[in-house]
Amino acid sequence: MKLPLAYYGDPILRKKCQPVEKFDEKLKQLVKDMEETMFAHDGIGLAAPQVHCSLAVFITNIPKETSEDEWEAGTTRVFINPKIIEYSEEEWVRGEGCLSIPGVFGPVIRPMHIKVEAYDVDGNRFIEGFTELPARAIMHENDHINGV
């Protein structure tokens, strides 16, 4: 089910989210609904507070560039109770937009590489490194769950 978005100025976007404690069907449904909402708005990431839910959950789906100006669908990744445990010193500037601030797009400096510790929707812990656009999307969504 497509969920309503929280837009800039909504107080939920400034709150630090609560950690997930129960990995149950309700959580799986939230993630499924978040994915449907993200795709409906042509996003590449969505955090739970953006759909009025103050839990430390976000998803990403980064398209893959197959050739110049051609892209194929990515895979939806789920990050629950994430912690960015490593940042590269190397940074890069790229434009970012946000589903909660439609029509606004601007340059943001972020680290090129990160390492994340998180849980999937079944409660399995993982640690993984990300670079470039996937890293950027993760940092953006992680900001949301921290009220930034």
Secondary structure, 3 states (H helix, E strand, C coil): CCCCCCCCCCHHHHCCCECCCCCCHHHHHHHHHHHHHHHHCCCCEEEHHHHCCCECEEEEECCEEEECCEEECCCEEEEEEEEEEEECCCEEEEEEECCCCCCCEEEEEEECEEEEEEECCCCCEEEEEEEHHHHHHHHHHHHHHCCC
